[in-house]
Amino acid sequence: MKKLFALLALVLTSAISFAQQGPKIEFAAENNTIDYGTVVKGQDDGLRSFEFTNTGDEPLIITNVRSTCGCTVPSKPTEPILPGKTGKIDVKYNMSVGRISRTITVESNAANYEKGIIPLRIKGEVVQQ
């Protein structure tokens, strides 16, 4: 019985250490959200950047970045992000008057998110001057 428990412990330890390998993405924005706050139409270009670091031990590859609507245009890094290096995903909102509440979906090889899919959010409000 002791051997069975020892074997089980070894398997679980191996699985945990294996799961922690690979590229990992950590965003600087709290809860992966950028808050525009209240901005005045015509006085803000709507461009914000989600900065991140690859905290893993393999290159991080961002394969796709897409928005929930055409009013938000994201752009992704074109090169892999090496371990320990930083990158950014720029997001440009069209600054339509009203509330901002959009999701940007990042597809990557990040091991610390299920299937490498990371939701980013922007929020705020655009007002007329």
Residue, then its C-alpha position, 0 to 999 in steps of 0.5 A: m500500500k505504501k508503494l502505491f501511495a509513493l507511486l501516486a505521489l510521484v505521478l502527481t508531482s511529475a504532472i504538476s512540474f510538467a504542467q508548469q513548463g512552457p511559455k506563460i503570459e502575465f499581463a500588467a493590467e489588473n484582471n487583464t482589463i484596461d479602464y479608459g475611464t471617462v474620455v471626451k470624444g475627439q480628445d483621445d485617440g482610443l489607443r491603449s496597450f496591454e503589456f505582458t511578460n513571458t514568464g515561462d521557459e519557452p518562446l511565447i507565440i501569439t497566433n491571433v488577436r480578435s475583437t468582438c466587434g469592428c469598433t475595436v481593432p487589436s494588433k498582435p506582436t509579429e515575432p515570438i516573445l522569448p522567456g523573460k521578455t515583454g511584449k504588447i498588444d495594442v487596441k484601438y477603440n473607435m471612440s463612439v459616444g457611450r459606454i465601452s465594454r468590449t472583449i479581445t480574445v488572444e490565441s497563443n501557446a501559453a501554458n498557463y491558460e486553457k488552450g492558450i486562449i486569454p480574454l482581455r477587456i476594455k471598459g469606460e465611457v466616451v462622452q461628447q464635449 
